[in-house]
Amino acid sequence: MLRRALRMAVWVAMAVLAGSAAADEMRLDLSEGWRFKPGDDTAWSQAAFDDGGWSQIKVGVPWEEAGFPDLDGYAWYRLRVVIPAEWQELPSIRSAGGLVLDMGGVDDVDETFLNGQKIGKTGAFPPDYVPEWDTPRAYFIPLKFVKWGSENVVAVRVYDGQGAGGIWKAPVALRAPRKWDAIKLAFYPQPASGVVSTGKRLRVKIEMKNVSEIPVTGRLECSWRSDRLKDETVLGKDEREVLIKPGGTFRHAVEYRPAEAGFYRMNLVFKAQGEEDMGDFMVLGYEPEKVMRPLTKEADFDEFWAARLAELAAVAPEYTVEARPDKSTPKVDTYLVEMKSYGGVRVNGWLTVPKTKGPHAAVVMVPGYTSAMQPAVSRENMAVLALDIRGHGNSIKDLDPKGGEFMYIGLAPNPADYVYAGAYMDCIRAVDYLCSRPDIDPERIGVEGGSQGGGLSLATAALDPRIKACAPDVPWLCDWPDYLEVDVWTTEEFPKLLAKRSDLNMTKLMRILSYIDAMNLADRIKCPVNLSLGLRDTTCPPRTILAAYNRIKSKKEIHYYPFAGHGGGGGVHEDLKVKWLSKQLKARL
């Protein structure tokens, strides 16, 4: 599966045609009229299938916002649409040999059909699950699949692993092809991991395949730059004219030898007269094990966390446990657990326990940003406490963000009041609860999570020596000073925050964030660590993750996924992680 992922093609979906009446006439809006059904059945791809009993649904928003708030797993969308007969005579459609279906974004994986014929797929379904929630879809539809002037059926099979799901982002439309729709672009980093060692060059093979019946010409520009958002310095450049015959393929390799350890972005732009530029990128690592950033610990950093742990210990946990047979399985019992945490805030979690004889190994599973946890019933060889930290999922009784930005809660003046100081203590309280149960082995407890959950995992392992294995995926909350340089979100959102808060400035903000920075906590970790990241991740950029990872002194391993964004290694890494945790915690697979 990894080899297949390394070879996968990247379809580049450009903006919808606009700006002229003629262009508008060649675009068919598909934002309304969709029907929807949770579940999975291959018969639902067929045009003749009767979907009259299905629910109506809005596209362009996650299905959780369109009437299905607790849905994860498989579901299907279907739409009946008449494609104008006169379109088949348009030169742009005839010369290209088809139409294009634009879908702005599908969370996480989709397989799409027209009249029962498969026209595209992005990501990979379980068991080799690879999420691609942020990848635009632009699927080419051959003319032979189209019923001109009569009803056509679009069917979209979707799988969502957790959090938001479905056809979540506009535009959703049929349109005439543009020149770039004819190009199938693929990258092949060398080595395949996308990471090189001392003295070697960063190298990417480029493959551009013309799948249309007309030649494509243009100018290819490849440039190497730093991965830092504000640094536009061109470190290396390769330019050339390109002609790709119908059905032909252009291949070329670009190289760069960095002067220092870090991550470097290769930008590709393909230009042709009268067309919008086509572009894509890759990020490669050079000596990432040498990426080292200065710590930002305040003088009282250790005392600060000792005080937080003492305050947590002074709060009576008042555990309550509710059996939930409706969420149990033949092999796993499920419970809803509530406990009091730091500041007296009540938090909840879903506990799943194997029905086999204990005591069992256990894992605290922590959430991504603002997501809600669900019972981990598929883990049948260990107990799992899927914890909703304060302000997440079931844990909003005492702290409800009410649509506001969670990470802004409690900012200033005292870092002890910051929401993440409490969130980290919520994770420690979860470990307290597991250790209180006679069916859990207190010497075999681990922690795992992705994105925000990855940062929470690192912090939990750093602050609680009872953690024996830590498995963070694409962790956030790492190296805040550098995060400001490599991530778009902070550049856009932090100025808005400071404009509203006269009591805050960037210096004060960074001081507060320094206490919860996983980079500053990492050297306290004593247990083994298994970490993953996506080299194309623009939400949690690789350099910020390495700034924390390289400070870890315990036994550790890292897994790079060169074509992955913030979805990380998907199902491939999930399987690897579960096996690793099972080995570390001595849980039978």
N, C-alpha and C positions, 0 to 999 in steps of 0.2 A: 504493500500500500504506500509506503514512503517513497519508493521509486516512482510509482504512478503520480504521487503528488508533486514530485520534483519535475516531472515532465509535463504537468498539466498546462494547457494553453490558457492565456489570459485574454478574454474577449473585452475589448474596450468599448464601452457604451457612451456615446457622446450625447449632448443635449438634444432635446426634441426640436425638430425643424420649426422655425418661427420667423416672423419678420416680413412675410409677404402673403398675399391671398393665395397664391399658387402653392406655397409651402403648406399653408393651413389645410388646403384641400387634399393634400397627400398625407394627412395625419388623421387617424380615427381614435378619438378619446375612448378609453375602455375603463373609466373610473367608476361606472355605475352598472348595476344589473347582475352582480356576482351572487352566486349561491355557494353554500359552505356546509361541510359536514366533517366533524371529527371522526377519526378512524382511518383505515387503510384497506383499499380493495382495488386491485388492478382493473376491474371492470369499470371503475369510475372514470377511466381515461377515454372510454369509447363514446363516440358521438351519439349513438343510439340509446345510451343509458338515460333513464327517466330520473331527473333530479328535481322533479316538481315538489317533493316533500322536504327538500333541503331548506335550511335557513337562509335568509338574505343577509348579506354582510357588506360592509364598507371596506374598500381597499385603500392603501395609502396610509393606514394606521395599523399598529399591531392588533392582532385579533383579541387581545385582552381589553383593548379600548373599543372593540366593536361587538361586545356582547358575550365574550368567552373568557372571563377573567382568570380562571384557574387552569387553563388548558396548556399542557405540554405534550409532546409526542407528535403523532401523525394527524394530518387533516388534509382535506382536498377543497380546492376552489374550482368552480365551473362557471363559464360565461357563454351565452349564445349571442353571436354577433353576425350581422350581414355585412360582407365586404363588398363595396361598390363594384359592379361589373365593369364600369368604365376604367377602373384602375389597371386592368390587365393590358390596356393599350398604352399606358404611360411609358415613355422611353426609358426612364430611370428604373422602372420595375422590370421591363422586358429585357433590358441589357444586363441587369444584375441577376435575373432569373429567379426573383422572389421578393418577399416582403421581410420586414423586421418587426418583431415583437419586443418592445421596450418594457422592462419591469424594473423600477428604480432600485428596489432592494427587497430581498426575501430572507427572513430570519427563521431557520438557519440554512436549510438545504432545500432545493427544489428540483423537480423533474417536470418538464412542461410539454404538453401535447396540443396539437391542433388536429381535430377530427380523428383522434385516435393514433396519430402519428407523432412520435417523439421528435421535438424540435430543439431541445436543449436540456442541460442539467448543470447545476453549479453546486459544489460541495459534494460530500459523500454521506450516504445514509448509514445508520448502524448495520452491521457491527463495526465497520471501518469509518466511524463517524468523523467527518471533517466539516465544521461549521464555516459558512462564508456569508454571514449576515450582512456584511458591509460591502459586498461585491455587487456592482450594478449588473443587471442582466440585459443582454441584447441578443435575442435568438433569431437566426435567419430561417425563414420559412420558404422552402422551394415552391415554385408555382404549382407543381403537381399535387400539393397537399390542399390547395385552396379551392373552395366552392364559390365561384364568382356570382354575385348577385343573389345569393341565397344564404341560408343559415349555416354558420360554422360554429364549432364548439371548441373553446379553449379550456383545457383542464390542467390544473397545477397541483401536483402532489408536493406537500410540504412536511418537513420534520423539524421540530424545535426541541432542543435538549432541555433548556430552562430559560426562565425570564421571558421577555417579550418574544412573540412569534408571528409568523405570517407575512403577507405581502404588505410591508410596513411603510414603504416609501414610494412616492410618485416620482416620475410619471409612469402610468400604465397605458400604453397606446400601441396601435399598429401604424406603421409608416412605410414610406418608400425608402429603399436603402440609400445610404451615402457611400462614398468611396471607401471610407474606413471600415464599414461593415464587411467588406470583402477580405479584410486582413485578419488572419488568425496569428496572434503574436505569442511567442513562447520564449522563456528565458531558461538557460541551463547554467547555473553557477558552477564553478570549478574551484575547489571540490564541491560535491553535491550539498554539503552542510552549509555552504555560504560563509564559512569561517576559515581563515588561513593563518599560518604561523609565521614566525620571524623570517624575513628575507624573501618571502614569496609575494607574487603579485595577486591582487584581486582580479578575477577574470570571469567574464560572463559571455556565454555564447548566445547570440540572438538569432531567432528563427522567425521569419515572416512569410506566411503562406497565403497566396491569393486564391480564395475559394470561389471567385466569380468567373465570368466568361469574358471579362474585359481586362486589358493590361492596367496595372497600377504603377504610376511613377511619382517620385517625390524625393525630398532631401531628408536623409536620416542624420540626426544630430544626437550624439551621446556625450554626456558630460558627467564628470565625477565631482562631487561636492561633499562637504561635511554634512552630517545628519542634523546639525544645529539649525533651527528654524530661521534665525536671524543672520546666518552666515551664507551669503550668496557667492562667495569666492569660488571660481571655477578652478579646480585643481588639475583637471585633465580633460581633453576634448577630442572627439573623433567625429568627422563629418564626411559624408559621401552621398552622391546621387545614386538613386535606386530605381531599377526597372524590374517589375515582377510580372512575368507573362501569366495569362490565364492558367490556373492550376499549378503554377510554378512556385518555387520556394527560394527566398533569399536568406543566406546564412552569413553571419559575421561575428567576430569575437572582439570584445573591447577589454582593455587591461589598465590597471593603475597600481603603482607601488606606493603605499602610504609612507609618510615620514614618521608617524607615531601611532601608538595603539589607539583603537577606537572603532567607530562604525562609520561607514561611508556610503553615500547614496549615489547610485548610478541612474541618472535621468535620461529617458529616451523620448525624443520628440520626432515625429515624422510629419513633414510639411509638403503640401502640394498646392498649387495655385487654385484659388477659388474654393478651397475647403478649409474647415476648421482643423487645427493641429490635432494629431493623435498622440497620446502620450501614456507612459507608464514608468515604473521605477522598480529598482531593487535596492535593498540595503545589505551590505556585506560587512563582516567583522574582520578586523585585523588585530591579532594578538589580544582578544578580548579579556583574557585572564590578567592582562596588565592594566586594564582600565581601573584607575584608582582616583577617587575624588576626596578632597579634604572633608573630614567630619565637621559637623556644625553643632556639636554638643555644647550646651551651656554648662557653666561651671557646676551647677547643682543638678545635672542630668540624672545621676544615679540616685541622689537623694529624692528627687522628684518621683521616680518610679517606686522607690521604697515606700514613700508616703502614700502613693496610690494603692499599692498592695495592702498596706496596713489599714487604710480606710475601707477597702473592700472586705477585708477579714472581719471588720467590726460590724458589717451589715449581716444580720441573720438571714440566711438564704430563703427560708420558708418555702421549701420545695412543695409543689403540688403536682400530682401525676394523674392523668386521665387516660385510661385504656381506650384505644380507638380501633376496635375490630373492623370497622368499615374501611380502614386504611391498612389493615394487616394482610398478610398472604399466608399460604400454607406453611411457609418456612420462616416467616418473620413476624414478630409481634410489634405493633406500633403504639406509641404513647405520645400524648401531648404534654410537655413538661413546662411548668412555669417556675421561675425563681426570682428572688430579689437580688439586684446587683448593685454596683457602685452608685451612691447617691440615692439608694432606695428605689431605683427604677426597675420595674418588672420586665423581664424578658422571657421569651418562649422559644422552645425548640421541639423538633420532631425526633423522638428517640425510636430507633428500630433495633430490636434485639433478636438474634437467631433463636429458634425454638430448641436448638440442641443444648446439651448440658454445658454450663459455664464453669469457671469464670471466662469471659470472652475478652479478646482484644477489642479496642474501641477507638474511634476517630471522632474528633470534633470537626464538623464540616461547616465552614463559615461563608457568608454570602458575598456576591458581587454587589456593586453599588446600587442601592435602593431596591434590590431584588428580594423576592420572598422565597424562602426555602420550602422544600417538599420532603416527605419521608423518603429516605434512601433505601427503599425496599429491595432494590436489585443487589445490594451488598448483603449476601447471605452468610458470609464467613466471619463477620465481625459486627459489633454494635456500632451504630452511627448516631451521633447527636447532631442533627442538622439545625444549627442555631440561627435564629433571627436576632442579630444584635439590635440594640435600641433603635427605634425609628424605622425598622424594616419588618415587612411581613406581619406576623402575629404580634410583634413587640412594639405596638404603638399606643398602648394604654396610658403610659406615663410620658411618652415623648413621641409626638406625631408631627412630622415635618410639614404636613398639610400643604403639599405641593411646593414648598420652598426648597432651597438647596441644602441638602443634609449636611454637607461638609462645612457650611457656614455657621452651624449652630454652636453657640458658646465661644465664638472667637473673641477673645479679649475680655478683660485685661489679664485674668489669671489663667494660665494654660491648664490648670487642674480642672477648670470648668469646660474645657473644650470637649466637643462631643466624642472625638476619637480617644481621649483619655478614658472616657466611660466605656466606649466600644471595646477597647483592648481589655478592660476589666470584665466586660461581659463574657469574653472568651475564656478568661481565667475562671470565672464562676462556673462556666460550663464544665471545665475540667474538675472543679470541686464536686459538681453533681455526679459525674461519672465515677469519681473515686468514692462517693458515698454509697454506691450500689454494690451489694455482695456478689452480683452476677457479672461484675466488670473487674478485670485484673488491673489494678492501679499501676502496675509496672509495664503495661502494654497499651499506652495511649498515644495516639498521633493526632496531627492536625493537618487539614488540607483546605484549599480554596483557590479561586481564580480571580484575577484582577484585584478589586478591593479585598476579596477573600485571600488572595495571595499575600498582600501586605499584612492582613490580620494574622495569617498563618505564621509569617516570619516573626511578628511581634509576640504572638503567643509562645512560640518556641523560645524566644529570647527572654521572656519574663517569667516562664514557668518551667522549672527543671523536671517536672513530671512528664513533659512531652518527650517521647522517645523517638519520634520520626516526624519530619515536617516536609510536606509536599506542596509547595506553592506553584501555581501556574500564572504566567504573565502578570507578576505582582505589581500593584500600584503602591502608592505611599512611599516611594523610594526617591532619595536625592532631590528634594524640592528645589534647591537652587538651580540645578541643571534642568529639571523638568520645565522651568520657565523658558529655557532656551530651545527645547526640542519638541514641545507639544503646543498645538494650536489652541486648545481649550483654555489654558491659563492665560495666554496672550489676549484672548477675547473676553474672558469672564472676570479675571482678577481686577482689571481696571474698573469694571462696572461695580464690583464690590466696594473698592476703595472710594469710588465717587459717592457712594451712599453712606460711608462710615467715616465721619470726621475724626473719630477716635483711633482710626487705624491708618497706618502707612505700610509700605512694603517691608520696612525693617521690622516693625512690630509683628506683621503677619508671618514673616519667615522665622522669627524667633518662636512663635507659638508652634508652627509646623515642625520646627527642629526637634521638639520633644517626641513627636509621633513618627518621625522619619525612620523607616525601617533600616536605612543605611547606618544610622547612629546606634541602632539596637543590635545589628547583625553580629557583632563580635561577642555578644553574650550567649549566642546559640551553642549548645553543647551536643545536641543530637544530630544524627545524619539528616541531610537535606537533599531532596530530589526536586530540581527546579526546571521549568520549561519556559520558553519564550518564542515569539514569532518575530522574525527579522523585519517583516513589513508592518509591524505594530506601530501605529501612530498614536494610540491611546496611552500605552505604557511603553515608551521607546526603549529599545534594548540597552542603551548606555546607562539609563537610570537604574535598570534592573541589575546590571553588572556592578554598578557602584555599591549596591548592597551585597550582592552575591560574593564579590571578591573580599569582603570584610569578614565573611564567615570562616571560622577557624576549625570547625568540626569537619568530619567526613562529608563530602558533598559531590554531587554530579549535576551537570546541566545538559539540557537537550534543546538544540536549535532547530527551528522549523522555518526554512528560508522563504517559503511561499505563504506562510501564515501571517495573518494580521492579529487582531486582538482575540481571535478564537483559539490561538495557540495550536497545539498539535491535535486537537479534536479527539476523536475516538481512538486513534492510534496511540496518542499519549495517555489517554484515560486507561487503556488496558495496561500499558507499561506501568503507570502509577499505581494501579490497584495491586498488581503483582509485587511491586517494590514495597508498598505499605504492608502487604500480607507477609512478606519475608521479614521485614524489619520488626513487625509486631508479633511474629510467630503465629499467624493466623492461617489455618489450612485453606488452600484454594479449592 
